[in-house]
Amino acid sequence: MPNMIVNFNEEKVAWDSFAIKSPQRSAFIYTNFLDSLIVKYNLITCHSKGVIVAGVVIFYNESGNPMLGFFPYQGLLLADNTRMGLNSQITHEFKVVEYFIEQLIGHFRNISFCHSWRVRDLRSFQWYNYNEPEKNHFKIDLRYTGILNLSEFKSFELYMTSVRECRKQDFKKASKVLNFRFSNDVLLLDKFLAQVYQSQNIDRPNRDSMLLQSICRRSIADGFGKLGVAYLDEVPCSAVLFLYDDRTAFYLYAGTDPAYRKIGSGTFTLMKMIEDAFSLGLEEVDFVGANSPQRGDFKISFNAELRPYFETKYNE
């Protein structure tokens, strides 16, 4: 495509300046979060007439090969083209992404992305090698998340009337005995998650603990994360980590001591984090995935609306 070029090693400052204006932005694509992942990555941008019009993050495994990112929404970012008419915007973005994909595959051969639910047009991926069925194509997998639209409610109290009855009961019961405050104790959340794995007889990889602690420490220190903890007197019962950007609170990690699960401490802690999101004036809470029966139903019970998002994978 004329007047377009790809930078396979974009500078962090330029990336963040582009990402913060992208409609597909999230807390997971800024470099302060990416640096917390303890993994090698490259920031890759597509320029048109000297302006960044698209971007992706490529992560590398220990063998140095591109791999899928650890979290959702670390896929395609586009510039804000809403100033264009709808027809012109769709055509322009299709051509940009089509060109960008060609360059990425030519450079890497194998690429995988988990896109934001705000990426609405995946035809450039779907139609790659469309007229050459003997060649490789993208595999596109459907995923879901839950989005709680805070702007639909004038207050947290009004929002409370919309959640599933069992959540109201858990919150009411727990509120009588628990107190809530924010904490910097990342080892507390790590311990709770380890207990969850143990109670389900699941082996927890050591890297999971390292990753959680790194994300917690970096996000709290840099001000884009909060760790909320519920206490029974002074005994910690549950912990929840939210990440934030300018419009969304992202529900990333949660853990509860099994001994306090029956008093509703998990629901209580999450509801207090949602209450805080209201006080911050945010637009929404993203539950960051609803892709297993039990956890998916739990998240939807907080009046979250299902939104589809997609993974795209290409292997030559």
N, C-alpha and C positions, 0 to 999 in steps of 0.2 A: 504494500500500500504506500503511495507517495508520501513523502514528508514524515515518515515514521521511522523510529529507531528504538532498539531495546538496549537498556543498560542492565547488564547482568550482575552488577555490583554497586547498587545505589547506596549513597551515603545516608546514614541514619537520620540526620537532620532533615534532609530533603524528603525522605520517606515519611517521617512523622508529620511534616507540614502538608503532604499530600493526603495522608490517611485521615487526618482529623477533619477533612472536608468531604471525604467519600461517604456516600449514602450507605455503603456496606461496612462502615467502621464498627469496631467493637473493642472492648478492653483487651482482646486477645491478639491484636495486630500491631500495637505500639511497641517500640523497641524496648521500653523498660520492662514490659511483660516478656517479650521474646528473649531478652537477656537472662531472665530468671529460669529458663527452661533447661539450662545446662546441656545444650546441644548446638552443633554448628548449623548455621543458616545463612542464606543469602537473600537480600532484598532485590527484587527484580522489577524494573519499571519499563513501561512503554511510553515513549515521548512522541508528541506530534507538535512540530514547530516550536520545539524547546520547552513544551509544557507536558507534565506527566498526565497521561490520560487513563492509565491502567497500571495495576501492580499485583504481584503475588509474592509470597514468601516460600522459598524452597528450603526444606529441612533435610539434613543428611544423617544417615545411620552410621554406626561405628565403622562400616566398610567404605564410607564415603559416597554411598548411593542415595539418590533422592528418596524420601519416604513421606508418608502421610503425617501431618502434624498431630500433636497430642490432643488438641482441643478443636471444637467446632469453630467455624467462621474464619479460619485461617486460609481462605481461598481468594477468589477474585475480588479485587477492589477496583472501582471505576471512579473517574472524576464526576463531579456533580454536573449533570447535563440537563437539569430540569429547566434551564432557561430556554432550551430548544422546544419546539412543538413536539408533541408525542410521536408522530410519525418520523420526524427527523431524528429524534433521540434514539428510537429503536433501531433505525437504519445505521446511524453513526456508531452506536455501541456494538452492534453486530459486527461491523467491519473491523472495528478496533480489536475486539476479542478474537475474531477469526485470524487476523494478522498475528496477534500476540501468541496464540496457540501454535501457529506454524513455527514461529521463532523458538518457542520453548521446547517443542518436540525436536526440532532440528539441533538444539543444543544439548538436551538431556536424554532424549529418547524415551525415558520413563518418567511420568509425572503424576502426582496424586494430590487432590485438593478436597477440602471440606468447606463448602461455600456457605456464606451467610444466607439465612432465609430471605434476605432482602435482594438476593440475586434472583431475578424473576425470569430471565431469558437465558436458557442453556443451549439454545439451538446451535451455537458455534461449536460446542462440544458434541452435541448429538449428531450433527451433520458432518463431522470431520470424516473425510474419505467416503462421503455419502455415495458417490458415483463409482466407487471402487470397492465393491463388497469383498474382494479377495484380500484387501489390506486390513490392518488393525483398526479398531474403533475404540472410542471411549466406553468404559463400563460406567453406568450411572446408577447409583444406589440411593434410594429414598430413605430419609431420616425425618424425625419429628422433634420439635421442641415445644415448650409451653410458654406463652407470652401473657403476662398479666398487665393489662392496660390500666395504669393508675389514673390516667386522665379521665376515665369514665366515672370516677368517684370523687366527690368533693372532700371526703375525709376518710381516714382509716376506719373510723367507726361505721361509716356507711359501707365501706368495702367489706367489713366483717359480716354484714348481713348476707353477702353473696356467696360465702364459702360453704362447703359441704357441712352438714349438721354435725358430723362426728368431729370435724376440725374445730368448730365453735365450742363443742363440749370439752375437747382436750385443752383448748386454750383457756377456757373459763376455769377448769379444774386446776390446771398448772399455775395460773395467775395467783391463786390463793396461797401457794406455798413457795413459789420460785421468784427469784429476782434476776434481773438482766443487766449486764454491763459489757462494754467493749474491753478487749484484752489484747495484749501482745504475745501471749503465751502460745506460740505455734506448736510446741511439743504436746500441749494439751489436746489440740485437734488431732495431731498425729497419733496420739495414744488411743483416742476414741475410735478412729478409723481402723487401727490395728485390732481393736476389740471387736469391731463389726466383722472384719474378715475372719477372725478366729471363731466367732459365734456361728459363722456360716461354713466353717471348715474349708476355707479358701486360703491358699498360700499367697501371701502378699509379696510381690517383688520388692527387693531393697530399693530399686530405683524409684518406686512410687513414693516411698517415705522421703527420699532426698528431694524429689521434685516438689512434693507438697510443702516441705519446709522452706525450700528456696522461693517458691511463689508467695507463700505467706509472708516471709520476711521482707521480700522486695516490695510487694504490693502495699503492706502496712507502712514501711519506711518511706515510700514514694507517694503515699496518699491516694492510691487508687484501689485500696483494699481495706476492708474492715472485718475483724474477727469478733463475732458476738457470742457470748457465753451465758448460759443459764446456770444459776446456783441455787442449791437447797441449803439455806443458811450460808455457809462458806464452802460447801462442797460442790465442785463443778459437775454438771450433769450432761450438758450438751454444748456443742460448739458449731457455728456456721460461719463460713467465709464467703463474703460477697466481694466481687470486683465491680468497678464502676468506670463508665465513661461519661460524657456530657449528657446523655439521655437515658441510660439504662443501668440498672443494677443486675449483675449476673450472679446467680446462685451456683457457686462452683463446688465447694466441699461442705460436707456436714457429717458429724459423728455424735453418737449418744452412748453413754455408759449403759450397757444392758440392764444394769440394776435399777435404772431410773426411767426406763422406756415406758413403763405402764402408767407413769404419772403425767405423760404427755409432754415431756421436756423437749423432745425434738420439734413437735408442732409449735410449742411456745417460743422457742428460740427463732425459728424461721419466721413466725408471725411478727416478732419484735424487730427482725431485720426488715421485713416489709413495711412495718410502721415507720422505721427510720427512713426508708426510701421515699415514703410520702413526705416526711419532714424536709427532705433534701430537694423536693420539687422535681423529682425525676419523672419521666414519661411512662416507664414500664419496668417490670421485673422479668428477666429472661431466666427460665428454669434450666436452661442449658441441657437440653435433651429430655426426651420422654420415650425412650426406645426399648424399655423392658416392661413387662406387664405390671409388676409390683410397684417399681419406682415411678413408672409412667402414670399410673392411677393416683399415686400419692401426690404427685405434682399437679395433676389436673384438678384434684380436689380443692386446691386453693383458688379456683376460678380462673385458671389459666386456659387460654385459647390455643388449640393446636395450630402450629405453623410448620409446613414442610420445608426441609432443606435437603441438599444433595451432596453426595460425594462423587467426584469424577476421577477415574483412574485410567491411565493409558500406559500400556506395556508393549514395547516394540518387539 
